[in-house]
Amino acid sequence: MRLKQGPRGRDGGNGKQEEIFQRYRPLIIRLWRRYYVAGLEFADWEQEARMVIVRVLEVYQGSEDGEQESVKNVV
């Protein structure tokens, strides 16, 4: 998936956080089921996933044509 650079919104990202979260939600659910941690509710897992998405968007550096240049030490 290519991330398109957009104007930075008040959320600190590029305004696409919710869209990206919804796109990857099936994967987030699958990983929660696979790596279930006793006592960790799905709501907490979702919150952690949202924080990872925010962090990825913060460090994402794309060129003018949308190609990703580099993302290091995301998590």
mmCIF file of the N, C-alpha and C atoms, coordinates in Angstrom:
data_MODEL
# 
_entry.id   MODEL 
# 
loop_
_atom_site.group_PDB 
_atom_site.id 
_atom_site.type_symbol 
_atom_site.label_atom_id 
_atom_site.label_alt_id 
_atom_site.label_comp_id 
_atom_site.label_asym_id 
_atom_site.label_entity_id 
_atom_site.label_seq_id 
_atom_site.pdbx_PDB_ins_code 
_atom_site.Cartn_x 
_atom_site.Cartn_y 
_atom_site.Cartn_z 
_atom_site.occupancy 
_atom_site.B_iso_or_equiv 
_atom_site.pdbx_formal_charge 
_atom_site.auth_seq_id 
_atom_site.auth_comp_id 
_atom_site.auth_asym_id 
_atom_site.auth_atom_id 
_atom_site.pdbx_PDB_model_num 
ATOM 1   N N  . MET A 1 1  ? 0.840  -1.180  0.000  1.00 0.00 ? 1  MET A N  1 
ATOM 2   C CA . MET A 1 1  ? 0.000  0.000   0.000  1.00 0.00 ? 1  MET A CA 1 
ATOM 3   C C  . MET A 1 1  ? 0.882  1.239   0.000  1.00 0.00 ? 1  MET A C  1 
ATOM 4   N N  . ARG A 1 2  ? 0.560  2.168   -0.835 1.00 0.00 ? 2  ARG A N  1 
ATOM 5   C CA . ARG A 1 2  ? 1.272  3.432   -0.855 1.00 0.00 ? 2  ARG A CA 1 
ATOM 6   C C  . ARG A 1 2  ? 0.514  4.437   -0.010 1.00 0.00 ? 2  ARG A C  1 
ATOM 7   N N  . LEU A 1 3  ? 1.241  5.147   0.819  1.00 0.00 ? 3  LEU A N  1 
ATOM 8   C CA . LEU A 1 3  ? 0.651  6.228   1.596  1.00 0.00 ? 3  LEU A CA 1 
ATOM 9   C C  . LEU A 1 3  ? 0.842  7.508   0.816  1.00 0.00 ? 3  LEU A C  1 
ATOM 10  N N  . LYS A 1 4  ? -0.207 8.272   0.674  1.00 0.00 ? 4  LYS A N  1 
ATOM 11  C CA . LYS A 1 4  ? -0.093 9.535   -0.026 1.00 0.00 ? 4  LYS A CA 1 
ATOM 12  C C  . LYS A 1 4  ? 0.094  10.641  0.987  1.00 0.00 ? 4  LYS A C  1 
ATOM 13  N N  . GLN A 1 5  ? 1.027  11.508  0.713  1.00 0.00 ? 5  GLN A N  1 
ATOM 14  C CA . GLN A 1 5  ? 1.251  12.650  1.579  1.00 0.00 ? 5  GLN A CA 1 
ATOM 15  C C  . GLN A 1 5  ? 0.068  13.592  1.443  1.00 0.00 ? 5  GLN A C  1 
ATOM 16  N N  . GLY A 1 6  ? -0.454 14.017  2.543  1.00 0.00 ? 6  GLY A N  1 
ATOM 17  C CA . GLY A 1 6  ? -1.559 14.958  2.540  1.00 0.00 ? 6  GLY A CA 1 
ATOM 18  C C  . GLY A 1 6  ? -1.264 16.062  3.525  1.00 0.00 ? 6  GLY A C  1 
ATOM 19  N N  . PRO A 1 7  ? -2.126 17.038  3.616  1.00 0.00 ? 7  PRO A N  1 
ATOM 20  C CA . PRO A 1 7  ? -1.892 18.100  4.589  1.00 0.00 ? 7  PRO A CA 1 
ATOM 21  C C  . PRO A 1 7  ? -1.969 17.535  6.000  1.00 0.00 ? 7  PRO A C  1 
ATOM 22  N N  . ARG A 1 8  ? -1.077 17.972  6.841  1.00 0.00 ? 8  ARG A N  1 
ATOM 23  C CA . ARG A 1 8  ? -1.064 17.494  8.224  1.00 0.00 ? 8  ARG A CA 1 
ATOM 24  C C  . ARG A 1 8  ? -2.252 18.094  8.961  1.00 0.00 ? 8  ARG A C  1 
ATOM 25  N N  . GLY A 1 9  ? -3.046 17.213  9.553  1.00 0.00 ? 9  GLY A N  1 
ATOM 26  C CA . GLY A 1 9  ? -4.230 17.659  10.280 1.00 0.00 ? 9  GLY A CA 1 
ATOM 27  C C  . GLY A 1 9  ? -3.919 17.926  11.732 1.00 0.00 ? 9  GLY A C  1 
ATOM 28  N N  . ARG A 1 10 ? -4.955 18.272  12.476 1.00 0.00 ? 10 ARG A N  1 
ATOM 29  C CA . ARG A 1 10 ? -4.786 18.528  13.907 1.00 0.00 ? 10 ARG A CA 1 
ATOM 30  C C  . ARG A 1 10 ? -4.391 17.274  14.660 1.00 0.00 ? 10 ARG A C  1 
ATOM 31  N N  . ASP A 1 11 ? -4.599 16.106  14.059 1.00 0.00 ? 11 ASP A N  1 
ATOM 32  C CA . ASP A 1 11 ? -4.266 14.856  14.724 1.00 0.00 ? 11 ASP A CA 1 
ATOM 33  C C  . ASP A 1 11 ? -2.773 14.567  14.679 1.00 0.00 ? 11 ASP A C  1 
ATOM 34  N N  . GLY A 1 12 ? -1.991 15.437  14.040 1.00 0.00 ? 12 GLY A N  1 
ATOM 35  C CA . GLY A 1 12 ? -0.545 15.258  14.008 1.00 0.00 ? 12 GLY A CA 1 
ATOM 36  C C  . GLY A 1 12 ? -0.079 14.349  12.896 1.00 0.00 ? 12 GLY A C  1 
ATOM 37  N N  . GLY A 1 13 ? -0.988 13.664  12.241 1.00 0.00 ? 13 GLY A N  1 
ATOM 38  C CA . GLY A 1 13 ? -0.623 12.783  11.139 1.00 0.00 ? 13 GLY A CA 1 
ATOM 39  C C  . GLY A 1 13 ? -0.906 13.460  9.820  1.00 0.00 ? 13 GLY A C  1 
ATOM 40  N N  . ASN A 1 14 ? -1.123 12.685  8.816  1.00 0.00 ? 14 ASN A N  1 
ATOM 41  C CA . ASN A 1 14 ? -1.412 13.289  7.521  1.00 0.00 ? 14 ASN A CA 1 
ATOM 42  C C  . ASN A 1 14 ? -2.910 13.284  7.233  1.00 0.00 ? 14 ASN A C  1 
ATOM 43  N N  . GLY A 1 15 ? -3.735 13.148  8.277  1.00 0.00 ? 15 GLY A N  1 
ATOM 44  C CA . GLY A 1 15 ? -5.178 13.176  8.103  1.00 0.00 ? 15 GLY A CA 1 
ATOM 45  C C  . GLY A 1 15 ? -5.765 11.842  7.665  1.00 0.00 ? 15 GLY A C  1 
ATOM 46  N N  . LYS A 1 16 ? -4.964 10.795  7.627  1.00 0.00 ? 16 LYS A N  1 
ATOM 47  C CA . LYS A 1 16 ? -5.407 9.494   7.124  1.00 0.00 ? 16 LYS A CA 1 
ATOM 48  C C  . LYS A 1 16 ? -5.401 8.413   8.205  1.00 0.00 ? 16 LYS A C  1 
ATOM 49  N N  . GLN A 1 17 ? -5.202 8.788   9.455  1.00 0.00 ? 17 GLN A N  1 
ATOM 50  C CA . GLN A 1 17 ? -5.058 7.790   10.517 1.00 0.00 ? 17 GLN A CA 1 
ATOM 51  C C  . GLN A 1 17 ? -6.237 6.838   10.589 1.00 0.00 ? 17 GLN A C  1 
ATOM 52  N N  . GLU A 1 18 ? -7.442 7.362   10.625 1.00 0.00 ? 18 GLU A N  1 
ATOM 53  C CA . GLU A 1 18 ? -8.620 6.507   10.767 1.00 0.00 ? 18 GLU A CA 1 
ATOM 54  C C  . GLU A 1 18 ? -8.803 5.625   9.537  1.00 0.00 ? 18 GLU A C  1 
ATOM 55  N N  . GLU A 1 19 ? -8.573 6.201   8.364  1.00 0.00 ? 19 GLU A N  1 
ATOM 56  C CA . GLU A 1 19 ? -8.689 5.420   7.127  1.00 0.00 ? 19 GLU A CA 1 
ATOM 57  C C  . GLU A 1 19 ? -7.693 4.258   7.123  1.00 0.00 ? 19 GLU A C  1 
ATOM 58  N N  . ILE A 1 20 ? -6.477 4.522   7.520  1.00 0.00 ? 20 ILE A N  1 
ATOM 59  C CA . ILE A 1 20 ? -5.450 3.481   7.562  1.00 0.00 ? 20 ILE A CA 1 
ATOM 60  C C  . ILE A 1 20 ? -5.797 2.449   8.629  1.00 0.00 ? 20 ILE A C  1 
ATOM 61  N N  . PHE A 1 21 ? -6.255 2.919   9.802  1.00 0.00 ? 21 PHE A N  1 
ATOM 62  C CA . PHE A 1 21 ? -6.639 1.985   10.859 1.00 0.00 ? 21 PHE A CA 1 
ATOM 63  C C  . PHE A 1 21 ? -7.736 1.050   10.382 1.00 0.00 ? 21 PHE A C  1 
ATOM 64  N N  . GLN A 1 22 ? -8.764 1.571   9.731  1.00 0.00 ? 22 GLN A N  1 
ATOM 65  C CA . GLN A 1 22 ? -9.865 0.740   9.259  1.00 0.00 ? 22 GLN A CA 1 
ATOM 66  C C  . GLN A 1 22 ? -9.399 -0.241  8.187  1.00 0.00 ? 22 GLN A C  1 
ATOM 67  N N  . ARG A 1 23 ? -8.468 0.178   7.360  1.00 0.00 ? 23 ARG A N  1 
ATOM 68  C CA . ARG A 1 23 ? -7.940 -0.704  6.315  1.00 0.00 ? 23 ARG A CA 1 
ATOM 69  C C  . ARG A 1 23 ? -7.194 -1.888  6.938  1.00 0.00 ? 23 ARG A C  1 
ATOM 70  N N  . TYR A 1 24 ? -6.467 -1.629  8.007  1.00 0.00 ? 24 TYR A N  1 
ATOM 71  C CA . TYR A 1 24 ? -5.671 -2.683  8.637  1.00 0.00 ? 24 TYR A CA 1 
ATOM 72  C C  . TYR A 1 24 ? -6.373 -3.364  9.807  1.00 0.00 ? 24 TYR A C  1 
ATOM 73  N N  . ARG A 1 25 ? -7.602 -2.976  10.113 1.00 0.00 ? 25 ARG A N  1 
ATOM 74  C CA . ARG A 1 25 ? -8.334 -3.561  11.249 1.00 0.00 ? 25 ARG A CA 1 
ATOM 75  C C  . ARG A 1 25 ? -8.454 -5.081  11.171 1.00 0.00 ? 25 ARG A C  1 
ATOM 76  N N  . PRO A 1 26 ? -8.749 -5.672  9.987  1.00 0.00 ? 26 PRO A N  1 
ATOM 77  C CA . PRO A 1 26 ? -8.802 -7.139  9.939  1.00 0.00 ? 26 PRO A CA 1 
ATOM 78  C C  . PRO A 1 26 ? -7.475 -7.792  10.332 1.00 0.00 ? 26 PRO A C  1 
ATOM 79  N N  . LEU A 1 27 ? -6.381 -7.185  9.944  1.00 0.00 ? 27 LEU A N  1 
ATOM 80  C CA . LEU A 1 27 ? -5.072 -7.703  10.331 1.00 0.00 ? 27 LEU A CA 1 
ATOM 81  C C  . LEU A 1 27 ? -4.850 -7.543  11.837 1.00 0.00 ? 27 LEU A C  1 
ATOM 82  N N  . ILE A 1 28 ? -5.253 -6.417  12.379 1.00 0.00 ? 28 ILE A N  1 
ATOM 83  C CA . ILE A 1 28 ? -5.115 -6.174  13.819 1.00 0.00 ? 28 ILE A CA 1 
ATOM 84  C C  . ILE A 1 28 ? -5.903 -7.219  14.607 1.00 0.00 ? 28 ILE A C  1 
ATOM 85  N N  . ILE A 1 29 ? -7.114 -7.541  14.154 1.00 0.00 ? 29 ILE A N  1 
ATOM 86  C CA . ILE A 1 29 ? -7.938 -8.558  14.818 1.00 0.00 ? 29 ILE A CA 1 
ATOM 87  C C  . ILE A 1 29 ? -7.268 -9.922  14.723 1.00 0.00 ? 29 ILE A C  1 
ATOM 88  N N  . ARG A 1 30 ? -6.778 -10.253 13.536 1.00 0.00 ? 30 ARG A N  1 
ATOM 89  C CA . ARG A 1 30 ? -6.117 -11.551 13.337 1.00 0.00 ? 30 ARG A CA 1 
ATOM 90  C C  . ARG A 1 30 ? -4.891 -11.693 14.246 1.00 0.00 ? 30 ARG A C  1 
ATOM 91  N N  . LEU A 1 31 ? -4.106 -10.631 14.353 1.00 0.00 ? 31 LEU A N  1 
ATOM 92  C CA . LEU A 1 31 ? -2.925 -10.683 15.218 1.00 0.00 ? 31 LEU A CA 1 
ATOM 93  C C  . LEU A 1 31 ? -3.316 -10.782 16.691 1.00 0.00 ? 31 LEU A C  1 
ATOM 94  N N  . TRP A 1 32 ? -4.387 -10.117 17.091 1.00 0.00 ? 32 TRP A N  1 
ATOM 95  C CA . TRP A 1 32 ? -4.845 -10.201 18.482 1.00 0.00 ? 32 TRP A CA 1 
ATOM 96  C C  . TRP A 1 32 ? -5.242 -11.630 18.829 1.00 0.00 ? 32 TRP A C  1 
ATOM 97  N N  . ARG A 1 33 ? -5.944 -12.282 17.894 1.00 0.00 ? 33 ARG A N  1 
ATOM 98  C CA . ARG A 1 33 ? -6.344 -13.671 18.133 1.00 0.00 ? 33 ARG A CA 1 
ATOM 99  C C  . ARG A 1 33 ? -5.136 -14.599 18.182 1.00 0.00 ? 33 ARG A C  1 
ATOM 100 N N  . ARG A 1 34 ? -4.183 -14.356 17.298 1.00 0.00 ? 34 ARG A N  1 
ATOM 101 C CA . ARG A 1 34 ? -3.007 -15.230 17.224 1.00 0.00 ? 34 ARG A CA 1 
ATOM 102 C C  . ARG A 1 34 ? -2.074 -15.058 18.420 1.00 0.00 ? 34 ARG A C  1 
ATOM 103 N N  . TYR A 1 35 ? -1.862 -13.818 18.838 1.00 0.00 ? 35 TYR A N  1 
ATOM 104 C CA . TYR A 1 35 ? -0.919 -13.534 19.922 1.00 0.00 ? 35 TYR A CA 1 
ATOM 105 C C  . TYR A 1 35 ? -1.647 -13.086 21.173 1.00 0.00 ? 35 TYR A C  1 
ATOM 106 N N  . TYR A 1 36 ? -2.749 -13.728 21.463 1.00 0.00 ? 36 TYR A N  1 
ATOM 107 C CA . TYR A 1 36 ? -3.576 -13.366 22.618 1.00 0.00 ? 36 TYR A CA 1 
ATOM 108 C C  . TYR A 1 36 ? -2.743 -13.324 23.890 1.00 0.00 ? 36 TYR A C  1 
ATOM 109 N N  . VAL A 1 37 ? -2.906 -12.239 24.646 1.00 0.00 ? 37 VAL A N  1 
ATOM 110 C CA . VAL A 1 37 ? -2.228 -12.074 25.932 1.00 0.00 ? 37 VAL A CA 1 
ATOM 111 C C  . VAL A 1 37 ? -3.310 -12.063 27.003 1.00 0.00 ? 37 VAL A C  1 
ATOM 112 N N  . ALA A 1 38 ? -3.200 -12.974 27.965 1.00 0.00 ? 38 ALA A N  1 
ATOM 113 C CA . ALA A 1 38 ? -4.199 -13.062 29.024 1.00 0.00 ? 38 ALA A CA 1 
ATOM 114 C C  . ALA A 1 38 ? -4.331 -11.710 29.724 1.00 0.00 ? 38 ALA A C  1 
ATOM 115 N N  . GLY A 1 39 ? -5.557 -11.259 29.864 1.00 0.00 ? 39 GLY A N  1 
ATOM 116 C CA . GLY A 1 39 ? -5.827 -10.012 30.563 1.00 0.00 ? 39 GLY A CA 1 
ATOM 117 C C  . GLY A 1 39 ? -5.776 -8.774  29.678 1.00 0.00 ? 39 GLY A C  1 
ATOM 118 N N  . LEU A 1 40 ? -5.337 -8.912  28.437 1.00 0.00 ? 40 LEU A N  1 
ATOM 119 C CA . LEU A 1 40 ? -5.281 -7.775  27.524 1.00 0.00 ? 40 LEU A CA 1 
ATOM 120 C C  . LEU A 1 40 ? -6.538 -7.791  26.648 1.00 0.00 ? 40 LEU A C  1 
ATOM 121 N N  . GLU A 1 41 ? -7.434 -6.873  26.916 1.00 0.00 ? 41 GLU A N  1 
ATOM 122 C CA . GLU A 1 41 ? -8.685 -6.823  26.174 1.00 0.00 ? 41 GLU A CA 1 
ATOM 123 C C  . GLU A 1 41 ? -8.448 -6.296  24.759 1.00 0.00 ? 41 GLU A C  1 
ATOM 124 N N  . PHE A 1 42 ? -9.382 -6.622  23.865 1.00 0.00 ? 42 PHE A N  1 
ATOM 125 C CA . PHE A 1 42 ? -9.237 -6.193  22.480 1.00 0.00 ? 42 PHE A CA 1 
ATOM 126 C C  . PHE A 1 42 ? -9.184 -4.671  22.368 1.00 0.00 ? 42 PHE A C  1 
ATOM 127 N N  . ALA A 1 43 ? -9.934 -3.963  23.203 1.00 0.00 ? 43 ALA A N  1 
ATOM 128 C CA . ALA A 1 43 ? -9.925 -2.494  23.170 1.00 0.00 ? 43 ALA A CA 1 
ATOM 129 C C  . ALA A 1 43 ? -8.516 -1.956  23.441 1.00 0.00 ? 43 ALA A C  1 
ATOM 130 N N  . ASP A 1 44 ? -7.808 -2.602  24.353 1.00 0.00 ? 44 ASP A N  1 
ATOM 131 C CA . ASP A 1 44 ? -6.433 -2.193  24.658 1.00 0.00 ? 44 ASP A CA 1 
ATOM 132 C C  . ASP A 1 44 ? -5.512 -2.495  23.478 1.00 0.00 ? 44 ASP A C  1 
ATOM 133 N N  . TRP A 1 45 ? -5.721 -3.647  22.846 1.00 0.00 ? 45 TRP A N  1 
ATOM 134 C CA . TRP A 1 45 ? -4.928 -4.032  21.670 1.00 0.00 ? 45 TRP A CA 1 
ATOM 135 C C  . TRP A 1 45 ? -5.139 -3.021  20.541 1.00 0.00 ? 45 TRP A C  1 
ATOM 136 N N  . GLU A 1 46 ? -6.409 -2.631  20.340 1.00 0.00 ? 46 GLU A N  1 
ATOM 137 C CA . GLU A 1 46 ? -6.726 -1.633  19.312 1.00 0.00 ? 46 GLU A CA 1 
ATOM 138 C C  . GLU A 1 46 ? -6.033 -0.305  19.601 1.00 0.00 ? 46 GLU A C  1 
ATOM 139 N N  . GLN A 1 47 ? -6.036 0.085   20.856 1.00 0.00 ? 47 GLN A N  1 
ATOM 140 C CA . GLN A 1 47 ? -5.398 1.348   21.231 1.00 0.00 ? 47 GLN A CA 1 
ATOM 141 C C  . GLN A 1 47 ? -3.902 1.299   20.935 1.00 0.00 ? 47 GLN A C  1 
ATOM 142 N N  . GLU A 1 48 ? -3.277 0.175   21.250 1.00 0.00 ? 48 GLU A N  1 
ATOM 143 C CA . GLU A 1 48 ? -1.852 0.020   20.946 1.00 0.00 ? 48 GLU A CA 1 
ATOM 144 C C  . GLU A 1 48 ? -1.621 0.091   19.436 1.00 0.00 ? 48 GLU A C  1 
ATOM 145 N N  . ALA A 1 49 ? -2.498 -0.540  18.657 1.00 0.00 ? 49 ALA A N  1 
ATOM 146 C CA . ALA A 1 49 ? -2.378 -0.519  17.196 1.00 0.00 ? 49 ALA A CA 1 
ATOM 147 C C  . ALA A 1 49 ? -2.507 0.912   16.674 1.00 0.00 ? 49 ALA A C  1 
ATOM 148 N N  . ARG A 1 50 ? -3.423 1.675   17.235 1.00 0.00 ? 50 ARG A N  1 
ATOM 149 C CA . ARG A 1 50 ? -3.580 3.074   16.824 1.00 0.00 ? 50 ARG A CA 1 
ATOM 150 C C  . ARG A 1 50 ? -2.318 3.876   17.118 1.00 0.00 ? 50 ARG A C  1 
ATOM 151 N N  . MET A 1 51 ? -1.690 3.617   18.253 1.00 0.00 ? 51 MET A N  1 
ATOM 152 C CA . MET A 1 51 ? -0.458 4.337   18.591 1.00 0.00 ? 51 MET A CA 1 
ATOM 153 C C  . MET A 1 51 ? 0.661  3.985   17.610 1.00 0.00 ? 51 MET A C  1 
ATOM 154 N N  . VAL A 1 52 ? 0.717  2.725   17.186 1.00 0.00 ? 52 VAL A N  1 
ATOM 155 C CA . VAL A 1 52 ? 1.718  2.323   16.196 1.00 0.00 ? 52 VAL A CA 1 
ATOM 156 C C  . VAL A 1 52 ? 1.457  3.039   14.876 1.00 0.00 ? 52 VAL A C  1 
ATOM 157 N N  . ILE A 1 53 ? 0.205  3.121   14.464 1.00 0.00 ? 53 ILE A N  1 
ATOM 158 C CA . ILE A 1 53 ? -0.132 3.804   13.217 1.00 0.00 ? 53 ILE A CA 1 
ATOM 159 C C  . ILE A 1 53 ? 0.260  5.278   13.297 1.00 0.00 ? 53 ILE A C  1 
ATOM 160 N N  . VAL A 1 54 ? -0.016 5.920   14.412 1.00 0.00 ? 54 VAL A N  1 
ATOM 161 C CA . VAL A 1 54 ? 0.372  7.321   14.595 1.00 0.00 ? 54 VAL A CA 1 
ATOM 162 C C  . VAL A 1 54 ? 1.884  7.470   14.463 1.00 0.00 ? 54 VAL A C  1 
ATOM 163 N N  . ARG A 1 55 ? 2.612  6.569   15.104 1.00 0.00 ? 55 ARG A N  1 
ATOM 164 C CA . ARG A 1 55 ? 4.077  6.631   15.055 1.00 0.00 ? 55 ARG A CA 1 
ATOM 165 C C  . ARG A 1 55 ? 4.595  6.415   13.630 1.00 0.00 ? 55 ARG A C  1 
ATOM 166 N N  . VAL A 1 56 ? 4.026  5.463   12.922 1.00 0.00 ? 56 VAL A N  1 
ATOM 167 C CA . VAL A 1 56 ? 4.434  5.207   11.538 1.00 0.00 ? 56 VAL A CA 1 
ATOM 168 C C  . VAL A 1 56 ? 4.200  6.447   10.684 1.00 0.00 ? 56 VAL A C  1 
ATOM 169 N N  . LEU A 1 57 ? 3.048  7.087   10.853 1.00 0.00 ? 57 LEU A N  1 
ATOM 170 C CA . LEU A 1 57 ? 2.751  8.286   10.076 1.00 0.00 ? 57 LEU A CA 1 
ATOM 171 C C  . LEU A 1 57 ? 3.688  9.436   10.428 1.00 0.00 ? 57 LEU A C  1 
ATOM 172 N N  . GLU A 1 58 ? 4.130  9.495   11.681 1.00 0.00 ? 58 GLU A N  1 
ATOM 173 C CA . GLU A 1 58 ? 5.065  10.541  12.088 1.00 0.00 ? 58 GLU A CA 1 
ATOM 174 C C  . GLU A 1 58 ? 6.426  10.373  11.415 1.00 0.00 ? 58 GLU A C  1 
ATOM 175 N N  . VAL A 1 59 ? 6.889  9.140   11.281 1.00 0.00 ? 59 VAL A N  1 
ATOM 176 C CA . VAL A 1 59 ? 8.230  8.913   10.737 1.00 0.00 ? 59 VAL A CA 1 
ATOM 177 C C  . VAL A 1 59 ? 8.240  8.644   9.245  1.00 0.00 ? 59 VAL A C  1 
ATOM 178 N N  . TYR A 1 60 ? 7.062  8.493   8.644  1.00 0.00 ? 60 TYR A N  1 
ATOM 179 C CA . TYR A 1 60 ? 6.973  8.216   7.215  1.00 0.00 ? 60 TYR A CA 1 
ATOM 180 C C  . TYR A 1 60 ? 7.531  9.388   6.426  1.00 0.00 ? 60 TYR A C  1 
ATOM 181 N N  . GLN A 1 61 ? 8.397  9.063   5.499  1.00 0.00 ? 61 GLN A N  1 
ATOM 182 C CA . GLN A 1 61 ? 8.958  10.088  4.623  1.00 0.00 ? 61 GLN A CA 1 
ATOM 183 C C  . GLN A 1 61 ? 8.753  9.620   3.192  1.00 0.00 ? 61 GLN A C  1 
ATOM 184 N N  . GLY A 1 62 ? 7.924  10.304  2.474  1.00 0.00 ? 62 GLY A N  1 
ATOM 185 C CA . GLY A 1 62 ? 7.665  9.940   1.085  1.00 0.00 ? 62 GLY A CA 1 
ATOM 186 C C  . GLY A 1 62 ? 8.195  11.000  0.149  1.00 0.00 ? 62 GLY A C  1 
ATOM 187 N N  . SER A 1 63 ? 8.558  10.590  -1.054 1.00 0.00 ? 63 SER A N  1 
ATOM 188 C CA . SER A 1 63 ? 9.005  11.555  -2.046 1.00 0.00 ? 63 SER A CA 1 
ATOM 189 C C  . SER A 1 63 ? 7.800  12.192  -2.714 1.00 0.00 ? 63 SER A C  1 
ATOM 190 N N  . GLU A 1 64 ? 8.018  13.093  -3.610 1.00 0.00 ? 64 GLU A N  1 
ATOM 191 C CA . GLU A 1 64 ? 6.952  13.809  -4.302 1.00 0.00 ? 64 GLU A CA 1 
ATOM 192 C C  . GLU A 1 64 ? 5.981  12.864  -5.002 1.00 0.00 ? 64 GLU A C  1 
ATOM 193 N N  . ASP A 1 65 ? 6.495  11.768  -5.579 1.00 0.00 ? 65 ASP A N  1 
ATOM 194 C CA . ASP A 1 65 ? 5.637  10.858  -6.329 1.00 0.00 ? 65 ASP A CA 1 
ATOM 195 C C  . ASP A 1 65 ? 5.024  9.767   -5.461 1.00 0.00 ? 65 ASP A C  1 
ATOM 196 N N  . GLY A 1 66 ? 5.187  9.861   -4.131 1.00 0.00 ? 66 GLY A N  1 
ATOM 197 C CA . GLY A 1 66 ? 4.558  8.913   -3.223 1.00 0.00 ? 66 GLY A CA 1 
ATOM 198 C C  . GLY A 1 66 ? 5.409  7.705   -2.886 1.00 0.00 ? 66 GLY A C  1 
ATOM 199 N N  . GLU A 1 67 ? 6.598  7.603   -3.457 1.00 0.00 ? 67 GLU A N  1 
ATOM 200 C CA . GLU A 1 67 ? 7.479  6.490   -3.134 1.00 0.00 ? 67 GLU A CA 1 
ATOM 201 C C  . GLU A 1 67 ? 8.043  6.680   -1.735 1.00 0.00 ? 67 GLU A C  1 
ATOM 202 N N  . GLN A 1 68 ? 8.117  5.603   -1.003 1.00 0.00 ? 68 GLN A N  1 
ATOM 203 C CA . GLN A 1 68 ? 8.668  5.655   0.343  1.00 0.00 ? 68 GLN A CA 1 
ATOM 204 C C  . GLN A 1 68 ? 10.181 5.677   0.266  1.00 0.00 ? 68 GLN A C  1 
ATOM 205 N N  . GLU A 1 69 ? 10.795 6.637   0.959  1.00 0.00 ? 69 GLU A N  1 
ATOM 206 C CA . GLU A 1 69 ? 12.248 6.722   0.967  1.00 0.00 ? 69 GLU A CA 1 
ATOM 207 C C  . GLU A 1 69 ? 12.825 5.860   2.079  1.00 0.00 ? 69 GLU A C  1 
ATOM 208 N N  . SER A 1 70 ? 12.398 6.115   3.305  1.00 0.00 ? 70 SER A N  1 
ATOM 209 C CA . SER A 1 70 ? 12.906 5.290   4.398  1.00 0.00 ? 70 SER A CA 1 
ATOM 210 C C  . SER A 1 70 ? 12.045 5.457   5.635  1.00 0.00 ? 70 SER A C  1 
ATOM 211 N N  . VAL A 1 71 ? 11.913 4.376   6.350  1.00 0.00 ? 71 VAL A N  1 
ATOM 212 C CA . VAL A 1 71 ? 11.263 4.379   7.664  1.00 0.00 ? 71 VAL A CA 1 
ATOM 213 C C  . VAL A 1 71 ? 12.141 3.494   8.536  1.00 0.00 ? 71 VAL A C  1 
ATOM 214 N N  . LYS A 1 72 ? 12.722 4.091   9.581  1.00 0.00 ? 72 LYS A N  1 
ATOM 215 C CA . LYS A 1 72 ? 13.621 3.346   10.461 1.00 0.00 ? 72 LYS A CA 1 
ATOM 216 C C  . LYS A 1 72 ? 13.151 3.473   11.895 1.00 0.00 ? 72 LYS A C  1 
ATOM 217 N N  . ASN A 1 73 ? 13.347 2.412   12.651 1.00 0.00 ? 73 ASN A N  1 
ATOM 218 C CA . ASN A 1 73 ? 13.043 2.401   14.091 1.00 0.00 ? 73 ASN A CA 1 
ATOM 219 C C  . ASN A 1 73 ? 11.616 2.862   14.384 1.00 0.00 ? 73 ASN A C  1 
ATOM 220 N N  . VAL A 1 74 ? 10.660 2.265   13.714 1.00 0.00 ? 74 VAL A N  1 
ATOM 221 C CA . VAL A 1 74 ? 9.266  2.666   13.860 1.00 0.00 ? 74 VAL A CA 1 
ATOM 222 C C  . VAL A 1 74 ? 8.715  2.292   15.213 1.00 0.00 ? 74 VAL A C  1 
ATOM 223 N N  . VAL A 1 75 ? 8.933  1.066   15.631 1.00 0.00 ? 75 VAL A N  1 
ATOM 224 C CA . VAL A 1 75 ? 8.318  0.610   16.873 1.00 0.00 ? 75 VAL A CA 1 
ATOM 225 C C  . VAL A 1 75 ? 9.359  0.500   17.948 1.00 0.00 ? 75 VAL A C  1 
# 
